């Protein structure tokens, strides 16, 4: 018993604090307030429990997890774009190769889609969970063969233009009545594709397969189809007993789209004579077609004003595309654009329609003079600072390139930075457009930096943008060379040569500029060694690629090698002069003799004089005299030099 009590006492002393806390908590829960402090603690605990607010359920998008993961990584500026990183050997080096590489990927995807869609019986098992529609065969051929309106709708949905017209004709021949809604859809299809079947996105390999990659690399290359006089759209339109607004609208938009603007206005006059009202889409097309039917700026504006008044009489509310079509037409109205554009912009804002980037792009193009354009751009950027945009007009992707080009032409670096800051807000970078427009924008931005910024800032941006954002153009490399010359940082020339070689920019003017800068002045030994290594790399690249040597190239490389005391390599360059039947300059021969006097022997010095004599250079006699004085020659060598001097004097 005594032992048990002793163990209990030892346990209590060891766990005294824990037991006391547990006992006080028990009393607070049971509301036995032995002390005021315990009672207050119980009240605080109860109030805290009552103040807990359960948050509302949040609905996450399907891409929420992917967006969260994407926010944890950033772009690596030292590598090319992600889509080119599958095979390092095939990674493109310039814009042309990147374009070809991307086309090849898209060609493979198109071939795979073609095989899947034309052999759906081989791809019936769906292993993806959840279901991924784009990995399964698409419905590309009609399933309904009987002559019915349902079969016609099926062909319209599949964009089978010819098959849809044939089915429509069969329905009329059978005496069936096609509903107006289906007729509207058929007219829309015919006017959209110009009465011909569209090019299939996933067809077999053809000459123009690269059209499917146009969203990445270029704008849609519109093949201007002519609007045939007797096409199916007009034929079906004329067969209709009752023609409503949508029928006229479809035909007018099709005529404008396919180059028959005059016929579109004739059709619009017919609509007015039939006392029908138009729709906003029809007026948008007509406004954009005004420059095709009127030549004089006053006549253009008069017709536009008439269309706008008729919209008002018909109580048709204009939309964003209406005003953008108006601004697009005003661009071709000369000086009238600067008068009426502000009025149209005010009317646009009065209607509560927010301008898009395409609107601002049109405004920039209306101001031809650089000063006015910069002033307009400066005001626009003050209004748009910090704004994030979405694509609301097909022309939205033209604004940033136009703005940066204006900054480049006017050498406005501060404004260029503001344009780039606006581009980096949110996902505005998506509005740069296709890859060729991205390259155009960054090309202008880098050229502006090279002209106006110091070399350290230029190099920072250069490393940030190349090659992850775009591949530099030859003019960018020339700008970098000129910037290094201006800032007296010629020690960085080997780095530029490395990039020129990597991106395939081995062009005569670039190589000439690079070699002339390296050979122009004499630098410290460390820099001269790096220049010599660069010059030898140029020589090797020329031999590997079979590039033709020029006399100036050989002279510059020889000068650089001589200043680095690489006389043997310099002598090899002199032999290339003889091999290519090119004449070296007297300065190169004198430099060779001066720089290598201690390292070359008398034999090589005599060969140099003989080489000069072979090219009939006036400096042969002077070189021979220098060799006779500065070198210990044998009697036969002296005789050779004396004969060369005599021959030179006789020729003179």
C-alpha positions, 0 to 999 in steps of 0.5 A, spaced: 500 500 500 505 504 501 509 502 495 502 504 491 501 511 494 509 512 493 508 511 485 502 515 485 505 521 488 511 520 484 506 520 478 502 526 480 509 530 481 511 528 474 505 530 471 502 535 475 502 541 470 498 536 465 493 534 470 491 541 472 490 543 465 486 538 464 482 539 470 481 546 469 478 545 462 473 539 465 471 545 470 470 550 464 466 545 460 461 543 466 461 551 468 463 549 475 467 556 476 471 555 481 475 562 480 473 568 476 479 567 471 476 560 469 469 563 468 472 568 463 476 563 459 469 559 459 466 565 456 471 566 451 471 559 448 464 559 448 464 566 444 469 564 439 465 557 438 459 562 436 463 566 431 466 561 426 463 562 419 463 557 414 465 560 408 461 559 401 462 553 397 467 555 391 466 552 384 472 551 381 473 551 373 476 545 370 483 548 368 484 551 376 489 545 377 492 546 371 492 554 372 495 553 379 501 549 377 502 553 371 503 559 376 509 556 379 513 556 373 516 561 369 519 562 362 526 560 361 529 565 357 535 561 355 531 556 351 527 556 345 519 556 345 516 549 349 513 547 343 520 546 339 524 542 345 522 535 343 528 534 340 534 538 341 537 536 334 531 539 330 530 545 335 530 551 330 535 556 329 531 562 326 524 564 324 524 560 318 526 553 321 521 554 326 516 555 321 518 549 318 518 545 324 511 547 326 508 546 319 511 539 320 508 538 327 501 540 324 502 536 318 503 530 322 497 531 326 493 532 320 495 526 317 493 522 324 486 526 324 485 524 317 487 516 318 482 516 324 476 520 321 477 515 315 477 509 319 473 510 325 472 502 325 479 502 327 478 507 333 472 505 337 475 504 344 476 510 348 481 509 354 481 516 356 477 518 363 474 523 362 472 522 355 477 527 350 473 528 344 479 530 340 482 524 340 476 520 337 474 519 330 470 525 328 463 525 324 466 527 317 461 523 312 453 524 312 449 518 315 443 520 312 442 518 305 434 519 304 432 525 301 429 529 307 430 536 310 434 532 316 439 530 311 440 537 308 441 539 315 446 534 316 450 536 310 450 543 312 452 542 319 458 538 316 460 544 311 459 539 305 457 545 300 456 541 294 452 535 297 448 540 301 446 544 294 444 537 291 440 535 297 436 542 296 435 541 289 432 534 290 428 536 295 425 541 291 424 536 285 420 532 290 416 537 291 418 538 298 418 544 302 424 546 306 423 550 312 426 557 312 430 556 318 434 551 314 434 555 308 437 561 312 443 556 314 444 553 307 445 561 304 449 562 310 454 556 308 454 558 301 456 565 302 461 564 307 465 559 303 463 562 296 459 556 293 465 551 294 467 546 299 472 548 304 479 546 305 478 540 310 483 541 316 485 534 316 486 532 309 491 528 306 498 531 305 497 537 299 501 542 297 498 547 301 497 543 308 501 548 312 494 553 311 492 549 318 498 552 322 496 559 320 494 561 327 501 560 329 505 563 324 501 568 319 494 571 318 489 567 314 492 567 307 485 569 303 485 567 296 480 572 293 475 568 290 470 571 285 463 572 286 460 568 280 455 571 276 450 564 276 452 561 283 448 557 287 447 562 292 443 567 288 440 561 284 437 559 291 435 566 293 431 567 286 427 561 287 425 563 294 418 565 294 418 570 300 425 573 302 426 576 309 432 580 312 436 574 313 436 572 306 438 579 304 443 579 309 447 573 308 447 574 300 450 581 301 455 579 306 457 573 301 458 578 296 462 583 300 466 577 302 468 575 296 469 581 292 462 583 289 461 590 293 457 593 287 452 587 287 452 588 294 449 595 294 445 593 288 442 588 293 441 593 298 437 597 294 433 591 292 432 590 300 429 598 301 425 597 295 421 591 298 420 595 304 425 590 308 429 592 314 436 590 315 440 587 320 447 590 324 451 585 320 449 587 313 450 594 315 457 592 318 459 589 311 456 595 307 460 600 311 467 596 310 465 595 302 464 603 301 472 604 299 471 599 293 465 603 290 467 610 291 473 613 290 473 620 292 474 621 299 467 626 300 463 621 296 466 615 301 464 619 307 457 621 304 455 614 303 457 612 310 453 617 313 447 615 309 448 608 311 448 610 318 442 614 318 438 609 315 441 604 321 438 610 325 431 610 321 431 602 322 432 602 329 438 598 329 443 599 334 450 599 332 455 594 335 463 594 336 464 591 329 460 597 326 464 602 329 471 598 327 468 598 320 467 605 320 474 607 322 477 602 317 473 606 312 475 612 314 482 610 314 481 611 306 478 618 306 484 622 307 484 628 311 477 627 312 479 621 317 482 626 322 475 630 322 470 625 323 474 620 327 473 623 334 466 624 332 465 617 331 469 615 337 465 620 342 458 617 339 461 610 340 462 612 347 455 615 348 452 608 346 456 605 351 460 601 347 468 600 349 473 601 344 477 595 342 485 594 340 483 594 333 479 601 334 485 604 337 489 601 331 485 604 326 486 611 330 493 610 329 493 609 322 489 615 321 494 620 323 500 619 318 505 624 321 509 621 326 508 627 331 501 626 331 501 619 331 505 619 337 501 624 341 495 620 339 499 613 342 501 617 348 494 619 350 491 612 348 496 609 353 494 614 359 487 611 358 489 604 357 495 603 363 494 597 367 488 594 363 487 587 361 484 586 354 480 580 350 480 579 343 473 582 341 475 584 333 479 580 328 484 586 328 485 586 335 492 583 334 495 589 330 495 594 335 501 592 339 505 592 332 503 598 330 504 602 336 511 599 337 513 601 330 511 608 331 515 608 337 521 606 333 520 611 327 520 616 332 525 614 337 521 614 343 524 610 348 519 612 354 513 610 350 516 604 347 517 601 354 510 603 356 507 599 350 511 593 352 508 594 360 501 594 357 503 588 353 505 584 360 499 586 363 495 580 364 494 576 358 495 581 353 501 578 350 496 573 347 493 579 342 500 579 339 497 575 334 501 570 329 508 568 330 510 573 324 507 578 328 510 577 334 517 577 331 515 583 328 513 586 335 520 584 338 524 586 332 521 593 333 522 593 340 529 590 340 531 595 334 529 601 338 533 599 344 539 598 340 538 605 338 536 609 344 538 605 350 545 603 353 549 597 352 548 594 359 540 594 358 540 592 351 544 586 353 539 584 359 533 585 354 537 581 348 538 575 353 531 575 356 527 575 349 532 571 345 531 565 343 525 564 348 520 569 345 523 570 338 529 569 333 532 575 331 533 578 324 539 580 321 537 587 322 537 586 329 544 583 329 547 589 325 544 593 330 547 589 336 554 590 332 553 598 331 551 598 339 557 595 341 561 600 336 557 606 339 558 604 346 566 601 345 564 594 348 567 591 342 570 585 347 563 582 346 563 581 339 565 574 339 558 573 343 555 576 337 558 572 332 556 566 336 549 568 336 550 569 328 552 562 327 547 559 331 541 563 328 544 562 321 545 569 320 552 569 316 550 574 311 556 578 307 554 585 310 554 582 317 560 578 316 564 584 313 561 589 319 564 584 324 571 583 321 572 590 320 570 592 327 575 586 330 580 589 325 579 596 326 583 598 333 588 594 337 586 592 344 589 588 350 592 581 349 586 578 352 581 581 347 586 580 341 586 572 343 578 572 343 578 576 337 583 571 334 579 565 336 573 568 333 576 569 326 579 562 326 572 560 327 569 564 322 575 561 317 572 554 319 565 556 318 567 559 311 570 552 309 564 548 312 559 552 308 563 553 302 562 560 303 566 564 298 572 569 301 572 576 299 579 580 299 576 584 305 574 578 309 581 575 308 585 582 310 581 583 316 582 576 319 589 576 317 590 583 321 586 580 327 591 574 327 597 578 326 595 582 332 594 576 336 601 573 334 599 567 331 603 568 325 602 561 322 595 562 321 596 569 318 600 566 313 595 560 311 590 566 310 595 569 305 596 563 301 588 563 301 589 570 297 593 566 292 589 560 292 583 564 290 586 569 286 585 575 290 590 581 292 592 582 299 593 590 301 599 593 302 598 594 309 596 586 310 603 585 308 607 590 312 603 588 318 605 581 317 613 583 316 612 587 322 608 583 327 612 576 325 619 579 324 622 575 331 618 569 329 618 567 322 625 565 319 628 568 312 625 563 308 618 565 310 620 573 309 623 571 302 616 568 300 612 574 302 616 578 298 615 573 292 608 573 294 607 581 293 611 580 286 606 575 284 601 580 285 605 586 282 604 590 288 608 597 288 610 595 295 614 589 293 621 593 292 620 596 299 618 589 302 625 587 299 629 592 302 626 591 309 628 584 308 635 585 306 636 589 312 632 586 318 634 578 316 640 574 316 640 572 309 644 567 304 647 569 298 642 566 294 636 569 298 639 576 297 640 575 289 633 573 289 631 579 292 635 583 288 632 580 282 625 582 284 627 589 286 630 590 279 624 587 276 620 592 280 624 598 277 624 596 270 616 595 270 615 602 273 
